[in-house]
Amino acid sequence: MAKECGVDHIVRFTSKKGLAKVFHAGLDASLKKSADIIVNTDADGQYKGEDIPRLVKPILEGTADIVIGNRDIENVKQFSWIKKRLQRIGSAVIRILSGSRIPDATTGFRAYNKEAALRLNIISEYTYTLESIIQAEHKGLAIANITVHTNRVDRPSRLFKSIPQYIKRSIVTMIRVFAMFNPLRMFLNLGSVSLCIGTLIGCRFLFHYLMGSGGGKIQSLILAAVFLIIGFQLLIMGLVSDLISANRRLIEDTLLRVKKVELSLKQKNTKD
């Protein structure tokens, strides 16, 4: 269909790679073609092409690095009540994790400037929508939102087979990405909870022990020790993960420089 519509550049895979891999390949191919602004849209015809000028406007004005086309979820008639609620809950979780104000985190209609496309490194094999928002916020990229119109889509999604599978994979993706960018915060919170539980159970045992009935509460002492040990281990994991995260940021900075040098050399060779 792309060829029939006269598309000049097409990226093809010999086998299914997953939505996230396809998205990353599209960004890479666009950058190699010297694109300054990249617009991403879903292939099911859900989004309207006439909204593209509004989508790229904040980038052209220099006020945003990424622009997200938000569907008016509550007024999309083809979405079931359950899907609307899941979309709202998912977007709310993403706002909490990333600190953003994105009302529709799963929309596939977006625009990126060159800098944003170079900085995003999608590692998920499932979807790019959630990870790219969390990454963008933690990398200091400015995100803008506009409301876009949608077309009715009758073809069922090929990304997931059922709603439970979609929820499961989305949760795994969010936890993985959040742990990658905020490991200290994540493990610190988990470790603190475990330490507090262990301390409370330990205080309960100590109270009964001082009252002379500690012999029958030895289980509480064992349980308190378990929670305290788990808590300390989580804190140590947080410190180690934070060091690994710092190393990852250095690697990403190096990768960004390599990408820019690669594009610069390619553009120079093209001119020659």
PLY file of the C-alpha trace (Angstrom):
ply
format ascii 1.0
element vertex 272
property float x
property float y
property float z
element edge 271
property int vertex1
property int vertex2
end_header
0.00 0.00 0.00
2.89 2.34 0.76
4.36 1.70 -2.69
0.98 2.30 -4.32
0.79 5.66 -2.56
4.20 6.66 -3.94
6.24 6.42 -0.75
9.94 7.01 -1.52
11.58 5.27 1.43
10.34 2.02 2.95
11.97 0.04 5.77
11.33 -3.68 5.60
12.01 -6.59 7.97
12.28 -10.25 7.03
10.33 -11.26 10.16
8.17 -9.71 12.86
10.26 -7.59 15.24
7.61 -5.98 17.42
6.19 -2.47 17.47
9.03 -0.96 19.52
11.73 -2.28 17.16
9.82 -0.99 14.15
9.45 2.44 15.74
13.18 2.65 16.55
14.07 1.55 13.01
11.78 4.25 11.64
13.48 6.94 13.70
16.91 5.73 12.63
15.96 5.61 8.95
14.42 9.09 9.13
17.51 10.55 10.76
19.73 8.99 8.10
17.57 10.73 5.49
18.36 14.06 7.22
14.87 14.54 8.69
14.49 17.53 11.02
10.95 16.58 12.12
9.58 13.04 12.27
5.87 12.25 12.49
4.77 8.85 13.69
1.28 7.47 13.12
-0.42 4.10 13.40
-1.04 2.04 10.29
-4.70 1.33 11.05
-5.85 4.73 9.78
-7.05 5.79 13.22
-5.51 9.26 12.98
-6.25 11.96 10.43
-3.42 13.29 8.27
-4.86 16.80 8.24
-3.88 17.14 11.90
-0.15 16.86 11.06
0.35 20.64 10.56
-1.03 21.27 14.07
1.05 18.39 15.42
4.36 19.81 14.18
3.55 23.45 14.92
4.99 23.52 18.50
8.24 22.02 17.16
8.46 24.60 14.38
7.86 27.33 16.95
10.65 25.93 19.10
8.46 25.34 22.16
8.57 21.51 22.17
10.82 18.59 21.32
7.97 16.09 21.20
4.29 16.70 20.46
1.69 14.09 21.36
-1.66 13.94 19.62
-4.13 13.12 22.36
-7.35 11.39 21.47
-10.40 12.69 23.29
-10.77 9.28 24.94
-14.16 9.83 26.55
-15.68 10.88 23.22
-14.18 8.12 21.07
-17.32 6.09 20.38
-15.55 2.93 19.23
-13.76 2.53 22.62
-15.60 0.40 25.14
-16.18 1.61 28.70
-13.51 -0.80 29.95
-10.96 0.38 27.39
-11.60 4.02 28.26
-11.08 3.31 31.96
-7.88 1.36 31.26
-6.57 4.18 29.07
-7.26 6.70 31.82
-5.66 4.57 34.53
-2.61 3.80 32.38
-2.09 7.46 31.51
-2.44 8.42 35.19
0.23 5.88 36.17
2.57 7.22 33.47
2.03 10.77 34.76
3.01 9.63 38.24
6.09 7.74 37.06
7.35 10.37 34.63
6.08 13.59 36.19
4.43 14.54 32.91
0.93 15.85 32.18
0.10 13.51 29.30
-3.65 12.74 29.18
-3.29 9.98 26.57
-0.06 8.04 27.08
-0.81 5.26 24.57
-1.57 7.37 21.53
0.51 6.53 18.47
0.25 9.93 16.77
3.35 11.94 17.64
5.96 14.31 16.24
9.64 14.47 17.20
12.37 16.94 16.40
15.85 15.76 15.50
17.25 16.11 19.01
14.46 14.03 20.54
14.84 11.32 17.91
18.57 11.11 18.63
18.13 10.92 22.40
15.43 8.26 22.57
16.75 4.72 22.95
13.84 2.30 23.10
14.77 -1.01 24.75
11.30 -2.52 25.06
10.28 -5.08 22.44
6.57 -4.56 23.07
5.62 -0.91 22.63
7.37 2.45 22.48
4.48 4.67 23.65
4.96 4.33 27.41
8.75 4.08 27.46
9.32 7.07 25.18
7.32 9.37 27.50
9.20 8.27 30.63
12.53 8.58 28.81
11.70 12.01 27.39
10.75 13.44 30.78
13.88 12.13 32.48
16.09 13.40 29.65
14.71 16.92 29.89
12.89 16.90 26.55
9.93 19.29 26.30
6.63 17.55 25.55
3.55 19.36 24.22
0.02 18.05 23.75
-2.72 18.75 21.23
-6.13 17.17 20.81
-6.55 15.32 17.51
-9.45 13.77 15.68
-9.75 10.05 15.00
-11.34 7.82 12.40
-13.34 4.72 13.18
-11.22 1.55 13.05
-12.98 -1.78 12.64
-9.86 -3.97 12.39
-8.93 -5.49 15.77
-5.54 -4.64 17.24
-2.67 -6.95 16.32
-0.50 -5.70 19.17
-2.22 -7.81 21.82
-4.63 -10.74 21.81
-6.63 -9.78 24.90
-7.04 -6.99 27.45
-5.43 -9.02 30.29
-2.37 -9.61 28.10
-2.22 -5.90 27.26
-2.42 -4.95 30.95
0.24 -7.49 31.93
2.74 -6.42 29.28
2.12 -2.73 29.90
2.73 -3.13 33.65
5.96 -5.03 33.01
7.12 -2.32 30.59
6.36 0.50 33.05
8.12 -1.22 35.96
11.14 -2.04 33.82
11.53 1.48 32.44
10.91 3.16 35.82
13.47 0.88 37.46
15.96 1.77 34.74
15.61 5.54 35.16
14.76 5.74 38.88
16.36 2.67 40.49
17.31 4.40 43.74
13.83 5.82 44.27
12.16 2.50 43.48
14.34 0.29 45.67
14.50 2.92 48.41
10.70 2.97 48.65
10.43 -0.82 48.59
13.25 -1.20 51.12
11.74 1.41 53.43
8.38 -0.37 53.40
10.04 -3.69 54.23
12.10 -2.11 57.03
9.03 -0.43 58.52
7.08 -3.70 58.51
10.01 -5.51 60.08
10.40 -2.81 62.73
6.70 -2.89 63.64
6.69 -6.69 63.95
9.91 -6.50 65.98
8.36 -3.93 68.31
5.37 -6.23 68.75
7.69 -9.06 69.79
9.64 -6.76 72.11
6.42 -5.62 73.78
5.31 -9.19 74.47
8.82 -10.12 75.58
8.89 -7.30 78.14
5.45 -8.35 79.31
6.79 -11.86 79.95
5.04 -13.65 77.09
7.76 -13.45 74.45
8.28 -17.21 74.34
5.05 -17.72 72.42
5.82 -14.96 69.91
9.08 -16.31 68.47
7.43 -16.42 65.03
7.14 -12.63 65.12
10.87 -12.33 65.81
11.69 -14.56 62.82
9.28 -12.65 60.55
10.72 -9.31 61.69
14.24 -10.51 60.92
13.14 -11.63 57.44
11.58 -8.25 56.61
14.58 -6.33 57.99
17.02 -8.43 55.95
14.92 -7.97 52.80
14.74 -4.23 53.48
18.52 -3.86 53.81
19.06 -5.95 50.68
16.66 -3.73 48.71
18.50 -0.62 49.89
21.82 -2.10 48.77
20.26 -3.08 45.42
19.08 0.51 45.06
22.59 1.90 45.60
24.13 -0.58 43.15
21.38 0.06 40.59
21.90 3.81 40.92
25.59 3.37 40.11
24.66 1.23 37.10
22.14 3.90 36.05
24.86 6.56 36.18
27.02 4.38 33.96
24.09 3.93 31.56
23.72 7.72 31.28
27.39 8.03 30.36
26.95 5.32 27.71
23.89 7.10 26.32
25.82 10.38 26.11
28.55 8.57 24.20
25.97 6.95 21.93
24.42 10.37 21.25
27.80 11.76 20.21
28.40 8.74 17.97
25.01 9.21 16.30
25.69 12.88 15.64
29.14 12.14 14.21
27.67 9.38 12.04
24.96 11.68 10.67
27.48 14.47 10.11
29.78 12.18 8.11
26.85 10.82 6.11
25.66 14.33 5.21
29.20 15.32 4.25
29.59 12.28 1.99
26.22 13.02 0.40
27.30 16.58 -0.45
30.60 15.33 -1.86
0 1
1 2
2 3
3 4
4 5
5 6
6 7
7 8
8 9
9 10
10 11
11 12
12 13
13 14
14 15
15 16
16 17
17 18
18 19
19 20
20 21
21 22
22 23
23 24
24 25
25 26
26 27
27 28
28 29
29 30
30 31
31 32
32 33
33 34
34 35
35 36
36 37
37 38
38 39
39 40
40 41
41 42
42 43
43 44
44 45
45 46
46 47
47 48
48 49
49 50
50 51
51 52
52 53
53 54
54 55
55 56
56 57
57 58
58 59
59 60
60 61
61 62
62 63
63 64
64 65
65 66
66 67
67 68
68 69
69 70
70 71
71 72
72 73
73 74
74 75
75 76
76 77
77 78
78 79
79 80
80 81
81 82
82 83
83 84
84 85
85 86
86 87
87 88
88 89
89 90
90 91
91 92
92 93
93 94
94 95
95 96
96 97
97 98
98 99
99 100
100 101
101 102
102 103
103 104
104 105
105 106
106 107
107 108
108 109
109 110
110 111
111 112
112 113
113 114
114 115
115 116
116 117
117 118
118 119
119 120
120 121
121 122
122 123
123 124
124 125
125 126
126 127
127 128
128 129
129 130
130 131
131 132
132 133
133 134
134 135
135 136
136 137
137 138
138 139
139 140
140 141
141 142
142 143
143 144
144 145
145 146
146 147
147 148
148 149
149 150
150 151
151 152
152 153
153 154
154 155
155 156
156 157
157 158
158 159
159 160
160 161
161 162
162 163
163 164
164 165
165 166
166 167
167 168
168 169
169 170
170 171
171 172
172 173
173 174
174 175
175 176
176 177
177 178
178 179
179 180
180 181
181 182
182 183
183 184
184 185
185 186
186 187
187 188
188 189
189 190
190 191
191 192
192 193
193 194
194 195
195 196
196 197
197 198
198 199
199 200
200 201
201 202
202 203
203 204
204 205
205 206
206 207
207 208
208 209
209 210
210 211
211 212
212 213
213 214
214 215
215 216
216 217
217 218
218 219
219 220
220 221
221 222
222 223
223 224
224 225
225 226
226 227
227 228
228 229
229 230
230 231
231 232
232 233
233 234
234 235
235 236
236 237
237 238
238 239
239 240
240 241
241 242
242 243
243 244
244 245
245 246
246 247
247 248
248 249
249 250
250 251
251 252
252 253
253 254
254 255
255 256
256 257
257 258
258 259
259 260
260 261
261 262
262 263
263 264
264 265
265 266
266 267
267 268
268 269
269 270
270 271
